[in-house]
Amino acid sequence: MCRGQCSEEAAGLVNNTQRRKLEQNATPALRRHSRPVRWWPVYRVPSFLPGRLVLCRGTRRDYEELERFHYRPKRPATWAEVWTVRYETEGLGIGPQPSRPVAVAVLSYPTLAHFGRERALRLSRLDPQQRIRFVNKHVRTISRVAVHPTFRAVGLAGLLVRCLLHRCTTRYTEAMAVMGRAHPFFERAGMKRVSQADTQPDRPVYYLYDRKREGEMPWRLPILDFQLLIGDRPRRRRPAITESAPACRTSQAS
């Protein structure tokens, strides 16, 4: 009786071990990523062009393709998010590529000290440790906005700025621009200009957006598709029904 029970337990242990091995071999992708899978919306941008403009999450490669069109030679020091406008010409037989980035914006983590920020938020009253904690928790910086020369003057820069203001989860979003006096697309997108021309005419113009004071950035672009980002490789899937973007801000992971 004891021998029979032992043989049955041994057989059950072997079966359970084989079943676990089969499950691991059958679903390797589910065990490869510790974080939950997150799909990002892809928005369709209204345009008069023969192709199609879409707004979606981007990667560093998108910025590397357009960084030669930005007046600052160095790349951003940090990367919190990248959003890209892509021009798709699949099936039309025009353009060198069926899909290529034509505009990109980078959201970065802020520097610890900036004159315009300390003046606008009155951070001088805080001690250094409190100032560091406040900046890391409540501030993000729009560090780069680059647009291909062929696609300028159609509102893509302002669209990318509004997208970052809509997606950013911190209370304050800031930007510094040397060309801000000539091209005030940050102000047109809803950011407030902190005047520095009187005291520091050679400094970049400082812009600030306060989500608590200004409210949520309105967002009404239609959702065209959904995108999954794993590392530096975006993948796309097609929804069965086209939806509309909600008015409120959705959650994100930096």
Residue pairs with C-beta under 8 A, 6 or more apart in sequence:
24 31
33 230
35 253
37 228
38 228
38 229
38 253
39 226
39 227
39 228
39 237
40 56
40 57
40 226
40 227
40 228
40 229
41 56
41 223
41 225
41 226
41 227
41 245
41 250
42 54
42 55
42 56
42 223
42 224
42 225
42 226
42 227
42 236
43 54
43 55
43 56
43 221
43 222
43 223
43 224
43 245
44 52
44 53
44 54
44 55
44 221
44 222
44 223
44 224
45 53
45 54
45 55
45 85
45 156
45 159
45 221
47 53
47 154
49 87
50 89
50 92
50 94
51 87
51 88
51 89
51 92
51 94
51 95
52 87
52 88
52 89
53 85
53 86
53 87
53 88
53 102
53 156
54 85
54 86
54 88
54 224
54 225
55 83
55 84
55 85
55 159
55 160
55 163
55 221
56 83
56 84
56 86
56 225
56 227
56 234
57 81
57 82
57 83
57 84
57 227
57 229
57 234
58 82
58 83
58 84
58 101
58 104
58 234
59 82
59 84
59 229
59 232
59 234
60 79
60 82
60 232
61 232
62 82
62 84
62 101
62 104
63 75
63 76
63 82
63 104
63 106
63 144
63 146
64 75
65 100
65 101
66 101
66 102
66 103
66 104
66 146
66 147
66 148
67 75
67 144
67 146
69 146
69 147
69 148
69 149
70 144
70 145
70 146
71 178
71 179
72 144
76 106
76 108
76 143
76 144
77 108
77 143
78 108
78 109
78 143
79 106
79 107
79 108
80 107
80 108
80 109
80 140
80 254
81 106
81 107
81 164
81 167
81 168
81 252
81 254
82 104
82 105
82 106
82 107
83 104
83 105
83 107
83 160
83 163
83 164
83 167
84 101
84 103
84 104
84 105
85 101
85 102
85 103
85 104
85 151
85 156
85 159
85 160
86 99
86 100
86 101
86 102
87 95
87 99
87 100
87 101
87 102
87 151
88 98
88 99
89 95
89 97
89 98
89 99
90 98
90 99
91 98
101 148
102 147
102 148
102 150
102 151
102 156
103 145
103 146
103 147
103 148
103 151
103 156
103 157
103 159
103 160
104 144
104 145
104 146
104 160
105 142
105 144
105 145
105 146
105 157
105 160
105 161
105 163
105 164
106 142
106 143
106 144
106 145
107 140
107 141
107 142
107 143
107 164
107 167
107 168
107 173
108 140
108 141
108 142
108 143
108 144
109 136
109 140
109 141
110 117
110 135
110 136
110 139
110 140
110 141
110 174
111 141
112 131
112 132
112 135
114 174
114 176
114 206
115 196
115 200
115 203
115 206
116 174
116 176
116 194
116 196
116 203
116 206
116 208
117 123
117 135
117 139
117 174
117 206
117 208
118 124
119 194
120 194
120 206
120 208
121 172
121 208
123 131
123 134
123 135
126 134
137 170
138 170
138 171
138 172
139 170
139 171
139 172
139 173
139 174
140 168
140 170
140 172
140 173
140 174
141 173
141 174
141 175
141 176
142 161
142 164
142 173
142 174
142 175
142 186
143 175
145 157
145 160
145 161
145 185
147 156
147 157
157 183
157 185
158 185
158 188
158 189
161 175
161 185
161 186
161 189
161 190
161 191
162 189
162 190
162 217
162 219
163 219
164 173
165 173
165 189
165 190
165 191
165 209
165 211
165 217
166 216
166 217
166 219
166 249
167 249
167 250
167 252
168 211
169 249
169 251
169 252
169 254
170 211
171 210
171 211
171 212
172 208
172 209
172 210
172 211
173 191
173 208
173 209
173 211
174 206
174 207
174 208
174 209
175 186
175 191
175 206
175 207
176 204
176 205
176 206
176 207
177 183
177 186
177 204
177 205
177 207
178 204
178 205
180 186
180 193
180 204
180 205
180 207
181 197
181 205
184 193
186 193
186 205
186 207
187 193
187 207
190 209
190 214
190 217
191 207
191 208
191 209
192 207
192 208
192 209
192 210
192 214
193 205
193 206
193 207
194 205
194 206
194 207
194 208
196 203
196 205
196 206
197 205
209 217
211 217
216 247
216 248
216 249
217 249
218 247
219 245
219 246
219 247
219 249
220 244
220 245
220 247
221 245
222 242
222 243
222 244
222 245
223 239
223 242
223 243
223 244
223 245
224 242
225 236
225 237
225 238
225 239
226 236
226 237
226 239
227 234
227 235
227 236
227 237
228 234
228 235
228 236
228 237
229 235
